[in-house]
Amino acid sequence: MSEHVKPDRVKCQRTLPAGLSSPSDAAISRLPISARRSFGATDASHRTAQVGKSGVAWGLLRKADALLEEAIGAGDPADRFRCAYLAALRGAGAVLAAAPAGAGSKRKRSGNAWVLMDAAAPAFGAWSKFFAGWSAARAAVETGVSIVITDSDSDAFFAEVGRFLTAVEDFIGQDASEHLRAS
């Protein structure tokens, strides 16, 4: 009989800056009601980041920035929202690319970027919940279902995606600076 040994999860004590550890209260208040109910209070001081090195993460972050720039030029609020949401997805991909191999649970691996990001980098748990709360709206916009996204909602969402991408950049940059100090 062979024993299956689970590798230990790699953890470090880095956390996100306090101002970037979660979406703003104003942004949370704009979530659809069903998502707001599931958005519990979180304590950023106990969350840790799990980081590995990856040039892929920087490439995904550049793509996220390009999508956010595209959102600026979109005239329709739903199009601005869609581009900003896609930018956030690329940001989640960057976090996942920077997370160490084996981070998160190996059981029933989800295809949902927000679930994967939450498992691989718990420091982004509040962001995962926030963006997951907007997933149905994004799906509706993508499929052409009639949904009302106001200019105000779209602009506020855009701003939160910008804050999220700043947090992602800090997260990836922490890993790079640790490797430079170690050399």
C-alpha positions, 0 to 999 in steps of 0.5 A: 500500500502506498501512502499519499502524502500531502505537501505542506502549503507554502505560507508567508507573513505578507499582507496587503496594505490596509487600504487595498485589502478589500473593496471599499464599503461604497463598492460593497453597497453597490453589489447585487443584494444576493451577493451583499448578504454573503459578503461577511466582514473580514479582518485583513490583519490575519490574512496572509499572501502566498506568493511564488515567482512568475513572469507570467503574472506581470504579463497578465497584469499588463493585459489587465491594465490594457483592458482597464484602459479599454474600459475608459473608452467604452461609451456604454456603462455596460461595456465599461463594466464588462471591460473592467470585469475582464481586467479584474479576471486578468488580475486574478490570473496574475495572482494565481500565476504568482501563487506557489504551486500547490497553493489552495486545495487540490480537491475538486478544483474549480474553474471559477477564478474567484474561488481559485484566487481565494484558495491560492491567496487568502489575502485576496479573499474579500476581493474574491467575494466582491468580484464573485458578487458581480459575476451574474451581472457580467454574464448577463452583459456578455450574453446580451440579457437586459440588465441595468448598469448605471454610469455611477455603478460602472464608474464605481466598479471601474475604480474598485478594479483599479484598486484591486490591480494596484493590490495585485501589483503590490502582491507580485512586487513583494515577491520580486523584491524578496528574491532581489534581497535574497540574491 
